[in-house]
C-alpha cells in the first residue's frame, strides 16, 4: 500500500481502491 503525500492523493487512492475492489 502506497502512502499518500497529501489529503487529495489519499482521497484519490481511496476512490481508486473502491473502484478496483
N, C-alpha and C positions, 0 to 999 in steps of 0.2 A: 504494500500500500504506500503510495507516494504522499508525502506531507505537503499540503498546500502552503504557498508563501503568503497569500492574502485571503481575506474573507471571500472575495469574489471567486477566487480559484476554488476555495473549499466548496462553495455552493455549486459551482460548475461540476466539480468532481462528484458531488452528491447526485446531481441530476444525471450525470453520465452513468454512475453506478446503478441508479434506479432503472435507467433505460437498458443497461446491459443485463441486469438481473432478469 
